Amino acid sequence: MDLTHYHRLVLPADANHHGTLYAGSLLRLALEAGYATAWRHVGTEANLVLRRVLNLECVRPVPVGTVIEIEGTVLHRTQAYLVTGLLGQPLGPGQGPWLEALLGFAQVNETGRPDALPDGAGPGAIPETDSWQRLGERLQKLLNLR
């Protein structure tokens, strides 16, 4: 399984009035991790733009001072579009992911119009953990919504 790992220290500038990760910062971090995952999958010919946030859930609060890890992989790929799945790795023993997200990216040409993704690997197999399986099932339901 080809996973991308994204790490970041949650700073006071990322916090809300509760001293935990602010929703706007959460979205920025998920976008950075999702883009890195998609870019790594496509390679140096990637010219990707965020097309759709299919799902983004902050499952538990993340305090300032925490070093987060987000795992990502490509779960779906078509000719010009791919969906990255993201899981925020547990913050403590016995906890599940703190983040679950599905972000869709489109490959575009120099004028910003959709373009075919370079030839290469299709989506990988969904890792066989409960969290990844649940995210894969959610993706299948959301792909049918417009």
DSSP file with accessible surface (Angstrom, degrees, kcal/mol):
  #  RESIDUE AA STRUCTURE BP1 BP2  ACC     N-H-->O    O-->H-N    N-H-->O    O-->H-N    TCO  KAPPA ALPHA  PHI   PSI    X-CA   Y-CA   Z-CA
    1    1 A M              0   0  112      0, 0.0     2,-1.0     0, 0.0   125,-0.1   0.000 360.0 360.0 360.0 130.2    0.0    0.0    0.0
    2    2 A D        +     0   0   88    123,-0.1     2,-0.4    72,-0.1    72,-0.3  -0.799 360.0 176.0 -97.2  97.3    1.4    3.4   -1.0
    3    3 A L        -     0   0   35     -2,-1.0     2,-0.4    70,-0.1    70,-0.2  -0.821  23.1-144.2-104.1 141.9    0.6    5.8    1.7
    4    4 A T  E     -A   72   0A  17     68,-2.9    68,-2.3    -2,-0.4     2,-0.5  -0.869  15.5-151.4 -98.8 136.5    1.7    9.4    1.9
    5    5 A H  E     -A   71   0A  92     -2,-0.4     2,-0.4    66,-0.2    66,-0.2  -0.950  10.9-172.0-114.6 126.9    2.5   10.7    5.4
    6    6 A Y  E     -A   70   0A  36     64,-2.4    64,-2.7    -2,-0.5     2,-0.4  -0.972   5.0-171.7-118.8 128.4    2.0   14.4    6.3
    7    7 A H  E     +A   69   0A 110     -2,-0.4     2,-0.3    62,-0.2    62,-0.2  -0.952  10.6 161.5-122.8 146.1    3.3   15.7    9.7
    8    8 A R  E     -A   68   0A  60     60,-1.6    60,-3.0    -2,-0.4     2,-0.5  -0.967  35.8-124.0-161.6 141.6    2.7   19.1   11.3
    9    9 A L  E     -A   67   0A  82     -2,-0.3     2,-0.7    58,-0.3    58,-0.2  -0.757  31.0-127.5 -84.8 128.4    2.9   20.8   14.7
   10   10 A V        -     0   0    1     56,-2.7    55,-3.1    -2,-0.5    56,-0.2  -0.714  34.2-163.1 -79.7 117.1   -0.4   22.4   15.6
   11   11 A L    >   -     0   0   75     -2,-0.7     3,-2.1    53,-0.2     4,-0.3  -0.553  34.2-104.4 -99.8 163.9    0.5   26.0   16.6
   12   12 A P  G >  S+     0   0  100      0, 0.0     3,-1.8     0, 0.0     7,-0.1   0.850 121.1  62.7 -56.0 -31.6   -1.4   28.7   18.5
   13   13 A A  G 3  S+     0   0   93      1,-0.3    12,-0.1    12,-0.0    -3,-0.0   0.712 100.8  53.7 -66.5 -17.8   -2.1   30.4   15.2
   14   14 A D  G <  S+     0   0    5     -3,-2.1     8,-3.4    11,-0.1    -1,-0.3   0.416  95.1 101.3 -90.8  -0.7   -4.0   27.2   14.2
   15   15 A A  B <   -E   21   0B  28     -3,-1.8     6,-0.2    -4,-0.3     2,-0.1  -0.542  58.3-146.0 -97.3 154.9   -6.2   27.3   17.3
   16   16 A N    >   -     0   0   47      4,-2.7     3,-1.8    -2,-0.2     6,-0.1  -0.252  52.4 -77.7 -94.0-170.2   -9.8   28.4   18.1
   17   17 A H  T 3  S+     0   0  168      1,-0.3    -2,-0.0     2,-0.1     5,-0.0   0.591 130.3  60.7 -71.9  -6.6  -10.9   30.0   21.4
   18   18 A H  T 3  S-     0   0  136      2,-0.2    -1,-0.3     3,-0.0     3,-0.1   0.433 116.4-111.3 -94.5  -2.8  -10.8   26.5   23.0
   19   19 A G  S <  S+     0   0   33     -3,-1.8    45,-2.0     1,-0.3     2,-0.3   0.720  82.9 111.3  78.4  21.2   -7.1   26.0   22.3
   20   20 A T  B    S-F   63   0C  30     43,-0.2    -4,-2.7     1,-0.1    -1,-0.3  -0.790  82.2 -61.6-122.5 169.3   -7.8   23.3   19.8
   21   21 A L  B     -E   15   0B  13     41,-2.5    -6,-0.2    -2,-0.3    41,-0.2  -0.235  55.0-129.9 -56.1 122.9   -7.4   23.1   16.0
   22   22 A Y     >  -     0   0  128     -8,-3.4     4,-2.6     1,-0.1     3,-0.2  -0.452  15.8-120.3 -74.0 143.9   -9.6   25.7   14.3
   23   23 A A  H  > S+     0   0   72      1,-0.2     4,-2.4     2,-0.2     5,-0.2   0.871 112.4  53.1 -57.4 -40.0  -11.8   24.4   11.5
   24   24 A G  H  > S+     0   0   33      2,-0.2     4,-2.0     1,-0.2    -1,-0.2   0.908 111.4  45.7 -63.8 -39.9  -10.2   26.7    8.9
   25   25 A S  H  > S+     0   0    6     -3,-0.2     4,-2.8   -11,-0.2     5,-0.2   0.885 109.4  56.2 -68.8 -37.6   -6.8   25.5    9.8
   26   26 A L  H  X S+     0   0   13     -4,-2.6     4,-2.6     1,-0.2    -2,-0.2   0.934 108.0  47.8 -58.4 -46.0   -8.1   21.9    9.7
   27   27 A L  H  X S+     0   0   77     -4,-2.4     4,-2.6     2,-0.2    -1,-0.2   0.922 111.4  50.4 -63.1 -42.4   -9.3   22.4    6.1
   28   28 A R  H  X S+     0   0   90     -4,-2.0     4,-2.5     2,-0.2    -2,-0.2   0.938 112.3  46.7 -61.1 -46.1   -6.0   24.0    5.1
   29   29 A L  H  X S+     0   0    0     -4,-2.8     4,-2.6     1,-0.2     5,-0.2   0.908 112.6  49.6 -64.7 -40.8   -4.0   21.0    6.6
   30   30 A A  H  X S+     0   0    0     -4,-2.6     4,-3.0    -5,-0.2    -1,-0.2   0.914 111.1  50.1 -64.2 -41.0   -6.3   18.5    5.0
   31   31 A L  H  X S+     0   0   67     -4,-2.6     4,-3.0    -5,-0.2     5,-0.2   0.928 111.3  48.3 -63.4 -43.9   -5.9   20.2    1.6
   32   32 A E  H  X S+     0   0   81     -4,-2.5     4,-2.4     2,-0.2    -2,-0.2   0.940 115.4  44.3 -61.9 -45.3   -2.1   20.2    1.9
   33   33 A A  H  X S+     0   0    1     -4,-2.6     4,-2.1     2,-0.2    -2,-0.2   0.907 115.2  48.7 -66.8 -40.5   -2.1   16.5    2.9
   34   34 A G  H  X S+     0   0    0     -4,-3.0     4,-2.6    -5,-0.2    -2,-0.2   0.915 112.5  47.4 -65.7 -43.1   -4.6   15.7    0.1
   35   35 A Y  H  X S+     0   0   82     -4,-3.0     4,-3.4    -5,-0.2     5,-0.3   0.927 111.3  51.0 -64.4 -43.7   -2.7   17.6   -2.5
   36   36 A A  H  X S+     0   0   38     -4,-2.4     4,-2.4    -5,-0.2    -1,-0.2   0.910 111.7  48.5 -60.0 -40.3    0.6   16.0   -1.5
   37   37 A T  H  X S+     0   0    4     -4,-2.1     4,-1.8     2,-0.2    -2,-0.2   0.939 114.8  44.0 -63.8 -47.8   -1.0   12.6   -1.7
   38   38 A A  H  X S+     0   0    0     -4,-2.6     4,-2.6     2,-0.2     5,-0.3   0.927 114.4  49.5 -65.0 -43.8   -2.5   13.3   -5.2
   39   39 A W  H  X S+     0   0  108     -4,-3.4     4,-3.3     1,-0.2     7,-0.2   0.926 110.0  50.7 -62.6 -43.5    0.8   14.9   -6.5
   40   40 A R  H  < S+     0   0  119     -4,-2.4    -1,-0.2    -5,-0.3    -2,-0.2   0.878 112.4  48.0 -63.1 -35.7    2.8   12.0   -5.2
   41   41 A H  H  < S+     0   0   38     -4,-1.8    80,-0.2    -5,-0.2    -2,-0.2   0.921 118.7  37.9 -69.7 -44.8    0.5    9.6   -7.0
   42   42 A V  H  < S-     0   0   20     -4,-2.6     3,-0.3     1,-0.2    -2,-0.2   0.875 102.3-147.2 -78.3 -39.9    0.4   11.5  -10.3
   43   43 A G    ><  -     0   0   24     -4,-3.3     3,-2.1    -5,-0.3    -1,-0.2  -0.542  47.0 -30.6 101.5-167.5    4.1   12.5  -10.3
   44   44 A T  T 3  S+     0   0  125      1,-0.3    -1,-0.2    -2,-0.2    -4,-0.1   0.641 128.0  65.7 -68.1 -14.2    5.9   15.5  -11.7
   45   45 A E  T 3  S+     0   0  138     -3,-0.3    -1,-0.3    -6,-0.1     2,-0.1   0.403  75.0 127.6 -85.6   5.2    3.4   16.0  -14.5
   46   46 A A    <   +     0   0   15     -3,-2.1     2,-0.1    -7,-0.2    -7,-0.1  -0.378  27.4 168.0 -66.9 132.9    0.7   16.8  -11.9
   47   47 A N        +     0   0   73     -2,-0.1    61,-2.6     2,-0.1     2,-0.3  -0.634  27.1 170.8-139.5  75.3   -1.2   20.1  -12.5
   48   48 A L  E     -B  107   0A  11     59,-0.2     2,-0.3    -2,-0.1    59,-0.2  -0.637  22.1-172.2-101.1 146.9   -4.0   19.5  -10.0
   49   49 A V  E     -B  106   0A  68     57,-2.2    57,-2.6    -2,-0.3     2,-0.4  -0.974  36.3-104.8-130.3 147.7   -6.7   21.7   -8.6
   50   50 A L  E     +B  105   0A  72     -2,-0.3    55,-0.3    55,-0.2     3,-0.1  -0.575  40.9 171.1 -69.0 125.4   -9.1   20.9   -5.8
   51   51 A R  E     +     0   0A 142     53,-2.9     2,-0.3    -2,-0.4    54,-0.2   0.759  59.2   1.9-103.7 -36.4  -12.5   20.2   -7.4
   52   52 A R  E     -B  104   0A  64     52,-1.8    52,-3.6     3,-0.0     2,-0.9  -0.974  46.5-144.1-158.5 135.6  -14.6   18.9   -4.5
   53   53 A V  E     +B  103   0A  62     -2,-0.3    50,-0.2    50,-0.2     3,-0.2  -0.911  25.0 179.8 -95.4 104.5  -14.5   18.2   -0.8
   54   54 A L  E     -     0   0A  16     48,-1.6     2,-0.3    -2,-0.9    49,-0.2   0.856  65.8 -10.1 -74.2 -37.7  -16.6   15.1   -0.7
   55   55 A N  E     +B  102   0A  30     47,-1.7    47,-2.8    -3,-0.1     2,-0.3  -0.949  56.5 176.7-163.3 140.2  -16.3   14.7    3.1
   56   56 A L  E     +B  101   0A  51     -2,-0.3     2,-0.4    45,-0.2    45,-0.2  -0.897  10.9 173.8-151.0 118.2  -14.3   16.2    5.9
   57   57 A E  E     -B  100   0A  80     43,-2.8    43,-2.1    -2,-0.3     2,-0.8  -0.993  24.2-155.2-132.2 128.4  -14.8   15.3    9.5
   58   58 A C  E     -B   99   0A  61     -2,-0.4    41,-0.2    41,-0.2    40,-0.1  -0.897  17.0-175.1 -95.9 107.7  -12.9   16.3   12.6
   59   59 A V        +     0   0   66     39,-2.2    40,-0.2    -2,-0.8    -1,-0.2   0.805  64.4   9.4 -80.4 -30.8  -13.7   13.3   14.9
   60   60 A R  S    S-     0   0   69     38,-1.0    -1,-0.2    -3,-0.1     2,-0.0  -0.988  87.7 -90.7-148.2 153.2  -12.0   14.7   18.0
   61   61 A P        -     0   0   92      0, 0.0    -2,-0.0     0, 0.0   -41,-0.0  -0.333  31.1-147.9 -65.5 147.0  -10.4   17.9   19.2
   62   62 A V        -     0   0    1    -41,-0.2   -41,-2.5    36,-0.0     3,-0.1  -0.961  16.4-139.8-117.9 112.3   -6.6   18.4   18.5
   63   63 A P  B >   -F   20   0C  64      0, 0.0     3,-1.6     0, 0.0   -43,-0.2  -0.358  27.3 -94.4 -72.7 152.4   -4.9   20.5   21.2
   64   64 A V  T 3  S+     0   0   53    -45,-2.0   -53,-0.2     1,-0.2     3,-0.1  -0.321 112.3  39.1 -56.8 142.1   -2.2   23.1   20.4
   65   65 A G  T 3  S+     0   0   51    -55,-3.1     2,-0.3     1,-0.3    -1,-0.2   0.320  84.8 128.7  94.1  -5.8    1.3   21.6   20.7
   66   66 A T    <   -     0   0   32     -3,-1.6   -56,-2.7   -56,-0.2     2,-0.7  -0.630  55.2-140.2 -83.4 135.5    0.3   18.3   19.1
   67   67 A V  E     -A    9   0A  98     -2,-0.3   -58,-0.3   -58,-0.2     2,-0.2  -0.882  28.8-157.1 -91.6 114.3    2.3   16.9   16.3
   68   68 A I  E     -A    8   0A   1    -60,-3.0   -60,-1.6    -2,-0.7     2,-0.4  -0.602  12.3-158.1 -92.8 154.9   -0.3   15.4   13.9
   69   69 A E  E     -A    7   0A  56     20,-0.3    20,-2.8    -2,-0.2     2,-0.5  -0.999   5.2-168.3-129.9 130.5    0.2   12.8   11.3
   70   70 A I  E     -AC   6  88A   1    -64,-2.7   -64,-2.4    -2,-0.4     2,-0.4  -0.985   7.9-155.0-118.3 124.1   -2.2   12.4    8.3
   71   71 A E  E     -AC   5  87A  29     16,-3.0    16,-2.5    -2,-0.5     2,-0.3  -0.814  18.0-176.7 -94.5 140.1   -2.0    9.3    6.2
   72   72 A G  E     +AC   4  86A   1    -68,-2.3   -68,-2.9    -2,-0.4     2,-0.3  -0.979  12.9 165.7-137.8 150.8   -3.3    9.6    2.6
   73   73 A T  E     - C   0  85A   7     12,-1.8    12,-3.2    -2,-0.3     2,-0.6  -0.974  42.4-100.8-153.7 158.5   -3.8    7.4   -0.4
   74   74 A V  E     + C   0  84A   3    -72,-0.3    50,-1.3    -2,-0.3    10,-0.2  -0.756  36.4 174.3 -83.9 121.9   -5.7    7.6   -3.7
   75   75 A L  E     +     0   0A  14      8,-2.6     2,-0.3    -2,-0.6     9,-0.2   0.596  64.7  24.1-102.2 -17.5   -8.9    5.7   -3.4
   76   76 A H  E     + C   0  83A  48      7,-1.3     7,-2.5    46,-0.1     2,-0.3  -0.990  60.7 179.8-152.1 140.5  -10.5    6.5   -6.8
   77   77 A R  E     + C   0  82A  48     -2,-0.3     5,-0.2     5,-0.2     2,-0.2  -0.987   4.5 169.2-147.4 134.2   -9.2    7.6  -10.2
   78   78 A T        -     0   0   64      3,-3.4    39,-0.2    -2,-0.3    -2,-0.0  -0.555  58.9 -70.2-121.6-163.1  -10.8    8.3  -13.5
   79   79 A Q  S    S+     0   0  151      1,-0.2    38,-3.6    -2,-0.2     3,-0.0   0.882 127.1   2.1 -62.0 -41.6   -9.3    9.9  -16.7
   80   80 A A  S    S+     0   0   22     36,-0.3    27,-2.4     1,-0.1     2,-0.3   0.277 123.4  65.6-129.2  10.3   -8.9   13.4  -15.3
   81   81 A Y  E     + D   0 106A  25     25,-0.2    -3,-3.4    33,-0.1     2,-0.3  -0.981  49.0 178.3-141.1 143.4  -10.1   13.1  -11.6
   82   82 A L  E     -CD  77 105A   0     23,-2.4    23,-3.0    -2,-0.3     2,-0.5  -0.982  17.7-141.9-143.5 156.4   -8.9   11.4   -8.5
   83   83 A V  E     -CD  76 104A   0     -7,-2.5    -8,-2.6    -2,-0.3    -7,-1.3  -0.982  12.4-154.8-120.9 126.1  -10.0   11.2   -4.9
   84   84 A T  E     -CD  74 103A   0     19,-2.9    19,-2.1    -2,-0.5     2,-0.4  -0.813   6.5-148.3 -97.1 140.5   -7.6   11.1   -2.0
   85   85 A G  E     -CD  73 102A   0    -12,-3.2   -12,-1.8    -2,-0.4     2,-0.4  -0.886  16.1-166.3-103.2 138.4   -8.6    9.5    1.3
   86   86 A L  E     -CD  72 101A   0     15,-2.6    15,-2.1    -2,-0.4     2,-0.4  -0.988  10.9-174.7-129.0 138.8   -7.1   11.0    4.5
   87   87 A L  E     -CD  71 100A   3    -16,-2.5   -16,-3.0    -2,-0.4     2,-0.6  -0.995  22.0-138.4-131.2 126.5   -7.0    9.7    8.0
   88   88 A G  E     -CD  70  99A   0     11,-2.4    10,-1.3    -2,-0.4    11,-0.6  -0.747  34.9-119.6 -79.2 118.4   -5.6   11.6   10.9
   89   89 A Q        -     0   0   48    -20,-2.8   -20,-0.3    -2,-0.6     9,-0.2  -0.264  41.9 -79.7 -63.6 146.2   -3.6    9.1   12.9
   90   90 A P        -     0   0   58      0, 0.0    -1,-0.1     0, 0.0     6,-0.1  -0.084  30.3-147.0 -50.5 141.8   -4.7    8.5   16.5
   91   91 A L  S    S+     0   0   57      5,-0.5   -24,-0.1     1,-0.1    -2,-0.1   0.663  78.5   9.2 -82.7 -20.8   -3.6   11.1   19.0
   92   92 A G  S >  S-     0   0   21      4,-0.2     3,-1.7     0, 0.0    -1,-0.1  -0.969  96.6 -67.2-152.9 166.6   -3.3    8.6   21.9
   93   93 A P  T 3  S+     0   0  136      0, 0.0     3,-0.1     0, 0.0    -2,-0.1  -0.280 116.6  15.4 -59.0 138.9   -3.5    4.9   22.6
   94   94 A G  T 3  S+     0   0   90      1,-0.3     2,-0.3    -4,-0.0     0, 0.0   0.453 100.1 117.5  78.8  -0.3   -6.9    3.3   22.1
   95   95 A Q    <   -     0   0   81     -3,-1.7    -1,-0.3     1,-0.1     3,-0.1  -0.689  56.6-135.6 -97.2 155.1   -8.2    6.2   20.1
   96   96 A G        -     0   0   29     -2,-0.3    -5,-0.5     1,-0.2    -4,-0.2  -0.231  51.8 -50.0 -90.2-171.6   -9.3    6.1   16.5
   97   97 A P        -     0   0   10      0, 0.0    -1,-0.2     0, 0.0    -8,-0.2  -0.243  37.4-151.7 -59.9 148.0   -8.5    8.7   13.8
   98   98 A W  S    S+     0   0    0    -10,-1.3   -39,-2.2     1,-0.2   -38,-1.0   0.622  82.7  38.6 -92.6 -16.2   -9.1   12.4   14.6
   99   99 A L  E     +BD  58  88A   0    -11,-0.6   -11,-2.4   -41,-0.2     2,-0.4  -0.998  56.8 179.8-137.3 137.4   -9.7   13.2   11.0
  100  100 A E  E     +BD  57  87A   8    -43,-2.1   -43,-2.8    -2,-0.4     2,-0.3  -0.990  21.5 163.0-133.1 128.4  -11.5   11.5    8.1
  101  101 A A  E     -BD  56  86A   0    -15,-2.1   -15,-2.6    -2,-0.4     2,-0.4  -0.998  29.8-162.9-149.5 151.4  -11.6   13.2    4.7
  102  102 A L  E     -BD  55  85A   0    -47,-2.8   -47,-1.7    -2,-0.3   -48,-1.6  -0.983  19.2-178.4-132.8 117.3  -12.2   12.6    1.0
  103  103 A L  E     -BD  53  84A   1    -19,-2.1   -19,-2.9    -2,-0.4     2,-0.4  -0.974  14.8-147.4-123.1 131.8  -10.9   15.3   -1.4
  104  104 A G  E     -BD  52  83A   0    -52,-3.6   -53,-2.9    -2,-0.4   -52,-1.8  -0.832  14.8-171.1-101.6 132.2  -11.4   15.2   -5.2
  105  105 A F  E     -BD  50  82A   1    -23,-3.0   -23,-2.4    -2,-0.4     2,-0.4  -0.952   8.1-152.4-123.1 141.7   -8.7   16.7   -7.5
  106  106 A A  E     -BD  49  81A  11    -57,-2.6   -57,-2.2    -2,-0.4     2,-0.4  -0.904  16.3-129.6-112.3 141.1   -8.8   17.4  -11.2
  107  107 A Q  E     -B   48   0A   9    -27,-2.4     8,-2.6    -2,-0.4     2,-0.3  -0.736  34.0-171.7 -82.9 132.2   -5.9   17.4  -13.6
  108  108 A V  B     -G  114   0D  13    -61,-2.6     2,-0.1    -2,-0.4     7,-0.0  -0.904  17.8-127.1-126.4 158.4   -6.0   20.6  -15.7
  109  109 A N    >   -     0   0   37      4,-2.6     3,-2.1    -2,-0.3     6,-0.1  -0.233  49.9 -78.4 -89.5-172.0   -4.0   22.0  -18.7
  110  110 A E  T 3  S+     0   0  174      1,-0.3    -1,-0.0     2,-0.1    -2,-0.0   0.701 131.9  51.6 -65.7 -18.2   -2.3   25.3  -18.9
  111  111 A T  T 3  S-     0   0  102      2,-0.1    -1,-0.3     3,-0.0     0, 0.0   0.392 120.0-106.5 -96.9   1.2   -5.6   27.1  -19.5
  112  112 A G  S <  S+     0   0   46     -3,-2.1    -2,-0.1     1,-0.3     3,-0.1   0.545  76.5 133.3  88.6   7.7   -7.3   25.5  -16.5
  113  113 A R        -     0   0  165      1,-0.1    -4,-2.6    -5,-0.0    -1,-0.3  -0.631  68.6 -85.1 -89.2 150.6   -9.5   23.1  -18.5
  114  114 A P  B     -G  108   0D  85      0, 0.0     2,-0.3     0, 0.0    -6,-0.3  -0.210  52.2-176.4 -55.6 141.4   -9.7   19.4  -17.5
  115  115 A D        -     0   0   75     -8,-2.6    -8,-0.3   -35,-0.2     2,-0.1  -0.964  31.9 -88.9-139.2 154.2   -6.9   17.3  -18.9
  116  116 A A        -     0   0   42     -2,-0.3   -36,-0.3     1,-0.1   -37,-0.1  -0.363  42.8-114.9 -66.5 139.6   -6.1   13.6  -18.8
  117  117 A L        -     0   0    9    -38,-3.6     3,-0.1   -39,-0.2    -1,-0.1  -0.442  43.1 -94.6 -65.7 145.6   -4.1   12.4  -15.9
  118  118 A P        -     0   0   21      0, 0.0    -1,-0.1     0, 0.0   -72,-0.0  -0.283  51.2 -88.8 -58.8 151.3   -0.7   11.0  -17.0
  119  119 A D  S    S+     0   0  167     -3,-0.1     2,-0.3     1,-0.0     3,-0.0  -0.294  80.6  98.9 -58.2 144.9   -0.5    7.3  -17.6
  120  120 A G        -     0   0   61     -3,-0.1   -78,-0.1   -77,-0.0   -79,-0.0  -0.991  67.1 -11.8 165.1-164.1    0.4    5.5  -14.4
  121  121 A A        -     0   0   70     -2,-0.3     3,-0.1   -80,-0.2     0, 0.0  -0.237  54.7-137.8 -64.2 144.5   -0.9    3.6  -11.5
  122  122 A G        -     0   0   39      1,-0.2   -48,-0.1   -45,-0.0    -1,-0.1  -0.149  52.5 -51.0 -82.6-171.2   -4.6    3.4  -10.7
  123  123 A P        -     0   0   59      0, 0.0    -1,-0.2     0, 0.0   -48,-0.2  -0.314  63.0-119.5 -64.4 147.6   -5.9    3.8   -7.2
  124  124 A G        -     0   0   35    -50,-1.3     2,-0.2     1,-0.1   -51,-0.0  -0.289  36.7 -82.4 -78.7 170.9   -4.3    1.5   -4.7
  125  125 A A        -     0   0   79      1,-0.1    -1,-0.1    -2,-0.1  -123,-0.1  -0.491  51.3-104.7 -69.9 144.6   -6.2   -1.1   -2.7
  126  126 A I        -     0   0   48     -2,-0.2    -1,-0.1   -51,-0.1     7,-0.1  -0.581  42.7-106.4 -71.9 126.8   -7.9    0.3    0.4
  127  127 A P        -     0   0   20      0, 0.0     2,-0.6     0, 0.0    -1,-0.1  -0.214  29.1-117.7 -53.6 148.9   -5.9   -0.7    3.5
  128  128 A E  S    S+     0   0  182      4,-0.1     2,-0.3     5,-0.1    -2,-0.0  -0.101  73.9 114.0 -90.5  40.3   -7.6   -3.4    5.5
  129  129 A T  S  > S-     0   0   73     -2,-0.6     4,-2.6     1,-0.1     5,-0.2  -0.735  76.9-114.3-101.6 159.0   -8.1   -1.5    8.7
  130  130 A D  H  > S+     0   0  139     -2,-0.3     4,-2.5     1,-0.2     5,-0.2   0.900 115.2  52.0 -57.1 -43.1  -11.6   -0.7   10.0
  131  131 A S  H  > S+     0   0   25      1,-0.2     4,-2.0     2,-0.2    -1,-0.2   0.923 112.7  43.4 -63.2 -45.3  -11.0    3.1    9.6
  132  132 A W  H  > S+     0   0    5      2,-0.2     4,-2.6     1,-0.2    -1,-0.2   0.901 113.4  51.7 -68.4 -39.1   -9.9    2.8    5.9
  133  133 A Q  H  X S+     0   0   73     -4,-2.6     4,-2.3     2,-0.2    -2,-0.2   0.922 109.8  49.8 -62.6 -42.6  -12.6    0.4    5.1
  134  134 A R  H  X S+     0   0  100     -4,-2.5     4,-2.2    -5,-0.2    -1,-0.2   0.918 111.6  48.9 -61.8 -41.7  -15.2    2.7    6.6
  135  135 A L  H  X S+     0   0    0     -4,-2.0     4,-2.4     1,-0.2    -2,-0.2   0.912 109.9  51.7 -66.3 -39.7  -13.8    5.6    4.5
  136  136 A G  H  X S+     0   0    3     -4,-2.6     4,-1.9     1,-0.2    -1,-0.2   0.902 109.9  49.1 -62.5 -40.6  -13.8    3.5    1.3
  137  137 A E  H  X S+     0   0  116     -4,-2.3     4,-1.7     2,-0.2    -1,-0.2   0.906 110.0  51.4 -65.9 -40.5  -17.5    2.7    1.9
  138  138 A R  H  X S+     0   0   46     -4,-2.2     4,-2.4     1,-0.2    -2,-0.2   0.917 107.6  53.8 -61.9 -41.9  -18.3    6.3    2.5
  139  139 A L  H  X S+     0   0    0     -4,-2.4     4,-2.4     1,-0.2    -1,-0.2   0.930 104.5  54.1 -58.4 -45.7  -16.5    7.2   -0.8
  140  140 A Q  H  X S+     0   0  106     -4,-1.9     4,-0.5     1,-0.2    -1,-0.2   0.893 111.2  45.9 -59.3 -37.8  -18.6    4.7   -2.7
  141  141 A K  H >< S+     0   0  153     -4,-1.7     3,-0.7     1,-0.2    -1,-0.2   0.910 114.6  47.2 -69.5 -40.8  -21.8    6.3   -1.4
  142  142 A L  H >< S+     0   0   30     -4,-2.4     3,-1.4     1,-0.2    -2,-0.2   0.771  97.8  68.9 -76.6 -25.4  -20.6    9.9   -2.1
  143  143 A L  H 3< S+     0   0   29     -4,-2.4    -1,-0.2     1,-0.3    -2,-0.2   0.791  97.3  55.1 -62.7 -25.4  -19.4    9.2   -5.7
  144  144 A N  T << S+     0   0  135     -3,-0.7     2,-0.3    -4,-0.5    -1,-0.3   0.547  92.2  88.1 -85.6  -7.7  -23.0    8.8   -6.8
  145  145 A L    <         0   0   99     -3,-1.4    -3,-0.0    -4,-0.2    -4,-0.0  -0.703 360.0 360.0 -91.3 143.8  -24.1   12.2   -5.4
  146  146 A R              0   0  241     -2,-0.3    -2,-0.1     0, 0.0    -3,-0.0  -0.826 360.0 360.0-114.1 360.0  -23.8   15.2   -7.6
